[in-house]
């Protein structure tokens, strides 16, 4: 390996620098002694964008994010804005670790994650951008995994934080019942890639760059984080028959049958619609809570989503 400058952006609420340094020492032995390491800690006032700008000013070869989904998202957002050759790597320390799961980054092994960060080959990663009209005014945010409203967003907002700290992603299961009760269908006007789509009445809409959630559940089977498109899922189940159809579509059509027949295109059903888009505009008949990469943004009725192809290179 050639000499490289590595900037580690770490979240002090997730770990200690001493624990990270222990895992890093093993990784440096594999990467080579010429690795230069600089450290930048996030804070309550800076989720990651500010320290990423500082790291870029050092002309870093790679920025390693040691934290959860929120920190990863913040760093990826700043890298995408900067249009830089600096690469991204992840040491996953959160509850969901969604991007790390989809990229098959080692979980629960800091040394292995650091080794990949220092020695792995980079690949192109698309980044989605969401523009949302909130009560306090318009906001623009990037996401690396998923954005949308409905069941997924309600599970996030309904999950007990103390329980999540104790049992990890299993806490989301506990919130499922309340999330289902809060996910009533509503009318949504959709414009996809500049073309109006037929009217939809849905309770869940997700635009994804990656498709695998906690527990290995593949919600968007066609999603490829580097194909320049976002995968769109619309769920409209209302009542027992609708939910049976949704589960059949996910477990059988796009699960077991897909594997058996080696299918390459996600199948839709009466209650589950799959599309692929580069841009999306949504108008909801009433406000719904939107989330990006597990972060609650607040309720809105108007949202635009676009994809920035090959926005970041990630190891």
C-alpha positions in Angstrom: 0.0 0.0 0.0 1.1 3.5 -0.7 1.2 6.2 2.0 -2.2 7.6 2.7 -3.7 10.3 4.9 -6.7 8.9 6.9 -9.1 11.2 8.8 -11.3 9.5 11.4 -14.6 11.2 12.2 -15.9 9.6 15.3 -19.0 10.0 17.4 -18.1 10.2 21.1 -21.6 9.1 22.1 -21.0 5.7 20.5 -17.5 4.8 21.6 -14.3 6.1 23.1 -11.2 7.1 21.2 -9.2 4.5 23.2 -11.4 1.6 21.9 -11.1 2.9 18.3 -7.3 3.2 18.6 -7.0 -0.4 19.7 -8.8 -1.6 16.6 -7.0 0.8 14.4 -3.6 -0.4 15.5 -4.4 -3.9 14.1 -5.6 -2.4 10.9 -2.5 -0.3 10.4 -0.3 -3.4 10.6 -2.1 -4.6 7.5 -2.2 -1.2 5.7 1.4 -0.3 6.2 3.3 2.0 8.6 3.1 5.0 6.3 -0.6 5.6 7.2 -1.1 9.1 8.7 -4.1 9.4 11.0 -6.0 12.5 12.0 -8.9 12.6 14.4 -12.1 14.6 14.3 -14.9 14.3 16.9 -18.6 15.1 16.2 -20.6 17.1 18.7 -24.2 18.1 19.4 -23.7 21.1 17.2 -22.0 19.3 14.4 -23.4 15.9 13.3 -20.5 15.5 10.9 -20.7 18.0 8.1 -18.5 20.5 9.7 -15.7 18.1 10.7 -15.9 16.6 7.3 -15.1 20.0 5.8 -12.1 20.2 8.1 -11.0 16.7 7.1 -11.2 17.7 3.4 -9.1 20.7 4.0 -6.2 18.3 5.0 -6.4 16.7 1.6 -7.3 13.3 3.1 -7.2 10.2 1.0 -10.0 8.6 3.0 -12.5 9.7 5.6 -13.5 6.9 8.0 -16.8 7.4 9.8 -16.9 5.7 13.2 -20.5 6.1 14.3 -24.2 5.3 13.5 -26.4 6.0 10.5 -26.8 9.7 11.4 -23.1 10.3 11.4 -22.6 8.3 8.2 -25.3 10.2 6.5 -23.9 13.6 7.6 -20.4 12.8 6.3 -21.7 11.3 3.0 -23.7 14.5 2.5 -20.7 16.8 2.9 -18.5 14.6 0.6 -21.2 14.5 -2.1 -21.5 18.3 -1.9 -17.8 18.7 -2.2 -17.4 16.6 -5.4 -14.1 15.3 -4.0 -11.8 12.4 -4.7 -11.6 11.7 -1.0 -13.1 8.3 -0.3 -15.5 7.2 2.4 -15.2 4.2 4.7 -17.3 3.1 7.7 -16.7 1.6 11.1 -20.3 0.9 12.1 -21.2 1.6 15.7 -24.9 2.3 15.6 -28.2 0.4 16.0 -29.2 0.0 12.4 -25.9 0.5 10.5 -28.0 0.4 7.3 -25.4 1.5 4.7 -22.7 -0.7 6.3 -25.1 -3.8 6.1 -25.8 -3.1 2.5 -22.1 -2.8 1.7 -21.2 -5.9 3.8 -18.9 -3.9 6.1 -18.0 -6.1 9.1 -20.3 -5.4 12.0 -19.3 -5.7 15.6 -15.6 -6.0 14.8 -13.9 -2.6 14.9 -10.5 -4.0 13.8 -12.0 -5.7 10.7 -13.9 -2.6 9.7 -10.8 -0.5 10.0 -8.8 -3.0 8.0 -11.4 -2.7 5.2 -11.4 1.0 5.5 -7.6 1.2 5.0 -7.1 -1.5 2.5 -10.4 -2.0 0.6 -11.1 -1.1 -3.0 -13.5 1.8 -3.5 -16.7 1.7 -5.5 -19.1 4.3 -6.7 -22.0 5.2 -4.3 -25.1 7.2 -5.4 -26.6 9.7 -3.0 -30.2 10.7 -2.9 -31.3 14.3 -2.1 -34.6 15.2 -0.5 -36.1 18.7 -0.5 -38.9 19.0 2.0 -41.2 21.9 3.0 -41.4 21.8 6.8 -43.2 24.1 9.2 -39.9 26.0 9.7 -39.2 26.4 6.0 -37.7 24.4 3.2 -34.8 22.0 3.9 -32.5 19.9 1.8 -30.8 16.7 3.0 -28.9 13.8 1.5 -29.5 10.1 2.2 -27.4 7.1 1.4 -30.0 4.3 2.0 -33.7 5.2 2.3 -36.1 8.1 2.4 -39.9 8.2 2.7 -42.9 8.1 4.9 -45.3 5.5 6.3 -44.6 2.3 8.1 -40.8 2.7 8.1 -40.9 6.3 9.3 -43.5 5.5 12.0 -41.5 2.6 13.3 -38.6 5.0 13.8 -40.7 7.7 15.5 -42.6 5.1 17.7 -39.5 3.2 18.9 -38.6 3.7 22.5 -35.0 5.1 22.7 -34.2 3.4 26.0 -35.3 0.1 24.7 -33.3 0.6 21.5 -30.2 1.2 23.7 -30.8 -2.1 25.5 -31.8 -4.5 22.7 -30.7 -2.8 19.5 -32.7 -3.2 16.3 -35.2 -5.6 18.0 -36.7 -2.5 19.6 -38.2 -1.7 16.2 -40.2 -4.9 16.4 -41.8 -3.7 19.6 -43.0 -0.6 17.8 -44.5 -2.4 14.8 -48.1 -2.5 16.3 -48.2 1.2 16.9 -46.6 1.9 13.5 -49.3 -0.2 11.8 -52.1 1.7 13.6 -50.5 5.1 12.5 -50.1 4.1 8.8 -53.5 4.8 7.2 -53.6 5.1 3.4 -53.9 8.6 1.9 -53.9 10.1 -1.6 -50.5 10.9 -3.1 -49.8 12.7 -6.4 -46.6 11.4 -7.9 -44.5 12.8 -10.6 -41.7 10.4 -11.6 -38.9 11.5 -13.9 -41.0 14.5 -15.0 -44.0 12.4 -15.9 -47.3 12.4 -13.8 -48.1 9.0 -12.4 -51.6 7.6 -11.9 -53.1 8.6 -8.6 -52.0 6.4 -5.7 -53.6 5.8 -2.4 -50.8 4.5 -0.1 -49.7 4.3 3.5 -46.0 3.8 2.8 -43.7 5.2 0.2 -39.9 4.5 0.2 -37.3 5.7 -2.3 -34.1 3.6 -1.7 -30.5 3.6 -2.8 -30.1 0.3 -0.9 -32.7 -2.3 0.0 -31.6 -4.4 3.0 -32.9 -3.5 6.5 -32.1 -4.8 10.0 -32.3 -8.6 10.3 -31.4 -9.0 6.6 -34.9 -8.1 5.4 -34.6 -7.1 1.7 -37.3 -4.5 1.1 -36.1 -3.3 -2.3 -34.7 -6.4 -4.1 -33.5 -4.5 -7.2 -31.7 -1.7 -5.3 -28.1 -1.2 -6.4 -26.2 1.6 -4.6 -24.2 2.5 -7.7 -26.6 2.2 -10.6 -27.6 5.9 -10.8 -31.3 5.2 -9.9 -33.5 5.0 -6.9 -35.9 2.1 -6.3 -39.4 3.2 -5.3 -41.8 1.1 -3.2 -45.5 2.0 -2.7 -47.5 0.0 -0.2 -51.3 0.3 -0.1 -52.5 -2.6 2.0 -55.7 -1.8 3.9 -57.2 -4.7 5.9 -56.2 -8.3 6.4 -56.4 -9.3 2.7 -54.2 -6.4 1.7 -51.5 -7.2 4.2 -51.6 -10.9 3.2 -51.0 -9.7 -0.4 -48.1 -7.5 0.7 -46.4 -10.2 2.6 -46.8 -12.7 -0.2 -45.3 -10.2 -2.6 -42.3 -9.6 -0.3 -41.7 -13.1 0.9 -42.7 -15.2 -2.1 -42.7 -13.0 -5.3 -39.6 -11.1 -4.5 -38.1 -13.6 -2.1 -38.3 -17.4 -2.5 -39.6 -17.4 -6.1 -37.1 -14.7 -7.2 -34.2 -16.8 -5.9 -35.6 -20.0 -7.4 -36.1 -18.5 -10.9 -33.1 -16.1 -10.6 -35.4 -13.2 -11.3 -33.8 -9.8 -12.0 -36.8 -7.4 -11.8 -38.9 -6.9 -8.7 -42.6 -7.9 -9.1 -45.5 -5.7 -8.1 -48.8 -6.8 -6.8 -52.2 -5.2 -5.9 -50.8 -3.8 -2.7 -47.1 -3.4 -3.5 -45.8 -1.4 -6.4 -42.1 -1.3 -7.5 -40.7 1.4 -9.7 -37.2 2.8 -10.6 -36.7 6.6 -10.8 -34.1 9.3 -11.0 -36.4 12.1 -9.8 -39.6 12.2 -7.8 -42.1 14.8 -6.7 -44.7 14.0 -4.1 -47.8 15.9 -3.0 -49.8 14.4 -0.1 -53.3 15.2 0.8 -52.3 15.6 4.5 -49.0 15.8 6.4 -46.9 12.6 7.0 -43.6 12.2 8.9 -40.7 11.7 6.5 -37.4 10.0 7.4 -34.0 9.7 5.8 -31.6 6.9 6.8 -33.4 6.4 10.1 -33.7 10.1 11.0 -37.1 11.8 11.6 -37.3 15.0 9.6 -40.8 16.0 10.6 -44.2 16.1 8.8 -44.8 17.5 5.4 -47.1 17.4 2.3 -44.6 18.4 -0.4 -41.3 16.6 -1.1 -38.9 16.3 -4.1 -36.3 13.6 -4.4 -33.4 13.3 -6.8 -30.4 11.0 -7.2 -26.7 12.2 -7.5 -25.1 9.4 -9.4 -21.6 8.2 -8.3 -21.6 11.0 -5.7 -19.1 9.4 -3.4 -16.5 6.6 -3.6 -16.8 4.2 -0.7 -14.6 1.4 0.5 
